[in-house]
Amino acid sequence: MSVKNKTALITGASAGIGKSFAEVFFKNGFNLVLTARRADRLDTIRANLLESSRDQKIDIFPADLSDQDAPKQIFNFCEERNIHIDALVNNAGYGNPKAFEKIKWDEHSDFIQVMIGSVTELIHIFLPGMIEGQYGRIINVASLAPYIPPTDRGGLYSPVKIYQIKLSEGIHFEYMDQNIFCTAVCPGLTRSEFHIAADMPEVANTPDFLWMTSEKVAEQGYFAVMNGKSLVINGWLNKFFALISTLIPKIFTKRIGKYLTKKRMPN
């Protein structure tokens, strides 16, 4: 199906996987609406992409998705400019590596708003237009985290990623008969600013063979949603980890978790 004159909205588009999704959708013919907190980064990305095509449009709207009004502001921005959103990539997110009780509630609340509230609301407000047009492609950038033993540096990260996976499955199977596909993209370690921004430099120094590039993650995510897949775990190694996690008895995953956290765990 031709994507000419179709538009993709991408959150967290200023760097990493979000920037790579912008490049992939643009390369495949979509117009773009890019949003993130850093307007200067978005301006640079727009300028670079438009060097390769003057037949497509790129609009930018700086927004902080921890603000509860941000999803409606993004929607209003599109409505005022008569921009119909055909594809939505919920990529914005971050990690909070401190122990659960050491994270202030305001930080937890902002995290939930970015990772759950805004993701859900953006789908809710743009879905009716997709239903009307009988076309929609939605990507929620989740994670491999729910498939591996938890550590003491995850906070709410794994729980919200489980939510994103289940939300994607629900939306996909409810609306797939209307040519609307929703895919949870589950990358493992991905070269981006994520781990540095999350103050996890030791993770950034893990062996290269465990890592994927953001470009490859975005490319796999794009083709998964275009082909109607509700879930993609990026990379064969990550698929192996996810498979093993379903086969290992819980007693062993508890021991792995104990090793990872270096804490005494209850029986």
C-alpha positions in Angstrom: 0.0 0.0 0.0 1.3 3.4 -1.0 2.3 5.7 1.9 2.3 8.8 -0.3 0.9 11.8 1.7 0.8 9.7 4.9 2.2 11.2 8.1 4.0 9.6 11.0 4.1 11.2 14.5 7.2 10.2 16.4 7.8 11.1 20.1 11.2 11.3 21.6 12.5 11.9 18.1 15.6 14.0 19.1 18.0 11.2 19.5 18.6 7.4 19.6 15.9 5.1 18.5 13.4 7.9 18.0 15.7 9.7 15.6 16.3 6.4 13.8 12.6 5.9 13.4 12.3 9.3 11.9 14.9 8.4 9.4 13.3 5.1 8.5 9.8 6.4 8.1 11.0 9.4 6.1 13.2 7.1 3.8 10.0 5.0 3.2 8.0 8.0 2.0 6.2 9.3 5.1 5.8 12.9 6.1 6.7 13.5 9.7 5.6 15.2 12.9 8.5 15.1 15.3 8.2 15.9 19.0 10.7 15.9 21.9 11.9 18.3 24.5 14.9 19.6 22.6 13.8 21.9 19.8 17.3 22.5 18.5 17.9 18.8 18.0 14.5 18.5 16.1 15.5 21.5 13.9 18.8 19.8 13.0 17.1 16.4 12.2 14.5 18.1 10.1 17.1 20.1 8.1 19.3 17.0 7.5 16.3 14.8 6.4 15.0 17.5 4.0 18.3 17.6 2.2 17.4 14.2 0.7 13.8 15.0 -0.3 11.9 18.2 -0.9 8.7 16.3 -1.7 8.0 15.4 1.9 7.0 17.6 4.8 8.4 17.6 8.4 6.7 19.5 11.2 8.2 19.8 14.7 6.5 20.4 18.0 8.6 20.6 21.1 6.9 19.0 24.1 7.6 17.4 27.5 5.4 14.3 27.8 5.6 14.5 31.6 3.1 17.4 31.2 -0.4 15.9 31.3 -1.5 18.5 28.7 1.2 17.5 26.2 -0.8 14.8 24.3 -3.7 17.2 23.7 -1.3 20.0 22.7 0.3 17.7 20.1 -3.2 16.7 18.8 -4.3 20.3 18.6 -1.1 21.2 16.7 -1.9 18.6 14.1 -5.6 19.6 13.9 -4.7 23.3 13.4 -2.4 22.4 10.5 -4.8 19.9 9.0 -2.3 17.1 9.5 -3.8 13.6 9.6 -1.7 11.1 11.6 -1.5 7.7 9.9 1.3 6.3 12.0 2.3 6.8 15.6 5.6 5.9 17.2 5.5 6.1 21.0 9.2 6.1 21.6 9.7 8.8 24.3 11.1 7.3 27.5 14.0 7.1 29.9 15.3 5.0 32.8 15.4 5.8 36.5 18.1 3.7 38.0 17.7 4.4 41.7 16.1 2.0 44.2 12.3 2.2 44.2 12.0 3.9 47.7 14.8 6.4 46.9 12.9 7.8 43.9 10.7 10.7 44.9 7.0 10.3 44.2 7.0 13.2 41.8 9.7 11.4 39.8 7.6 8.2 39.8 4.5 10.2 38.7 6.4 11.9 35.8 7.8 8.5 34.7 4.3 7.0 34.7 2.9 9.9 32.8 5.6 9.7 30.1 5.6 5.9 29.8 2.0 5.0 30.4 -0.2 8.1 30.4 1.0 9.8 27.3 1.4 6.5 25.4 -2.2 5.6 26.1 -3.6 9.0 25.5 -1.8 9.6 22.2 -3.2 6.3 20.9 -6.7 7.2 22.2 -6.8 10.6 20.5 -5.3 9.6 17.2 -7.0 6.2 16.8 -10.4 7.6 15.7 -8.8 9.3 12.7 -7.1 6.0 11.8 -10.4 4.2 12.0 -12.1 6.8 9.8 -9.3 6.4 7.2 -9.1 2.6 7.6 -5.4 2.8 8.0 -3.1 3.0 11.0 0.3 1.9 12.1 1.2 2.2 15.8 4.6 1.3 17.4 5.2 1.3 21.1 8.9 1.1 21.9 8.9 -1.4 24.8 11.9 -3.4 25.9 13.5 -6.8 26.5 13.5 -5.9 30.2 10.2 -7.8 31.1 11.8 -11.0 29.7 14.9 -11.0 31.9 15.4 -11.1 35.7 14.9 -7.8 37.5 17.7 -5.8 39.0 17.7 -3.2 41.8 18.2 -0.4 39.3 15.0 -0.6 37.3 12.4 1.3 39.4 9.2 1.0 37.4 10.9 0.4 34.1 9.9 -3.3 33.6 6.3 -2.9 34.9 5.6 -0.1 32.4 7.2 -2.0 29.6 5.0 -5.0 30.3 2.0 -2.6 30.1 3.2 -1.3 26.7 3.5 -4.8 25.4 0.0 -5.8 26.6 -1.5 -2.5 25.3 0.0 -3.1 21.9 -1.4 -6.6 21.7 -4.8 -5.4 22.8 -5.0 -2.6 20.3 -3.5 -4.8 17.5 -6.0 -7.6 17.8 -9.0 -5.2 18.3 -8.4 -3.1 15.2 -6.4 -5.3 12.8 -9.5 -6.0 10.8 -9.7 -2.2 10.1 -6.1 -2.2 8.7 -4.7 -0.8 11.9 -1.7 -2.6 13.3 0.0 -2.0 16.6 3.4 -3.4 17.4 5.5 -3.6 20.6 9.1 -3.2 19.6 11.3 -4.8 22.3 15.0 -3.9 21.9 17.7 -5.1 24.3 20.9 -3.1 24.7 20.9 -0.4 22.0 23.6 2.1 21.2 22.0 5.5 22.0 22.1 8.1 24.8 19.8 6.1 27.0 22.2 4.5 29.5 24.3 7.6 29.8 21.2 9.7 30.4 20.1 7.2 33.0 23.4 7.4 34.8 24.3 3.8 34.0 27.8 4.1 32.5 28.8 0.6 33.5 26.0 -0.8 31.2 27.4 1.2 28.3 30.7 -0.6 28.8 29.3 -4.2 28.4 30.7 -6.3 25.4 29.9 -5.1 21.9 28.3 -8.4 20.8 25.4 -7.7 23.2 24.5 -4.4 21.5 22.4 -3.4 18.5 22.3 -0.1 16.6 19.3 2.2 16.9 19.1 2.1 13.1 18.7 -1.7 13.0 16.1 -1.6 15.8 14.1 1.1 14.0 14.3 -0.7 10.7 13.1 -4.0 12.2 10.3 -2.2 14.0 9.1 -0.4 10.9 8.9 -3.6 8.8 7.2 -5.5 11.7 4.4 -3.0 12.0 4.0 -2.7 8.2 3.6 -6.4 8.0 1.1 -6.7 10.8 3.1 -8.2 13.7 2.0 -7.4 17.2 5.5 -8.0 18.7 9.1 -7.9 17.6 12.0 -8.8 19.9 15.0 -7.2 18.1 18.0 -9.4 17.3 18.5 -13.2 17.5 20.5 -12.9 20.8 17.6 -11.0 22.5 15.1 -13.6 21.1 17.3 -16.3 22.7 17.3 -14.5 26.1 13.5 -14.1 25.9 13.0 -17.8 25.0 15.3 -19.0 27.8 13.5 -16.8 30.4 10.3 -18.8 29.7 12.0 -22.1 30.1 14.1 -21.6 33.2 12.3 -22.5 36.4 11.6 -19.5 38.7 14.0 -20.8 41.4 16.9 -20.2 38.9 15.6 -16.8 37.8 15.5 -15.8 41.4 19.1 -16.9 41.8 20.1 -14.9 38.7 18.3 -11.9 40.1 20.1 -12.3 43.4 23.4 -12.4 41.5 22.6 -9.3 39.5 21.5 -7.3 42.5 24.0 -8.8 45.0 21.3 -8.9 47.6 19.9 -11.5 49.9 16.5 -12.6 48.5 13.7 -14.4 50.4 12.8 -17.9 49.6 
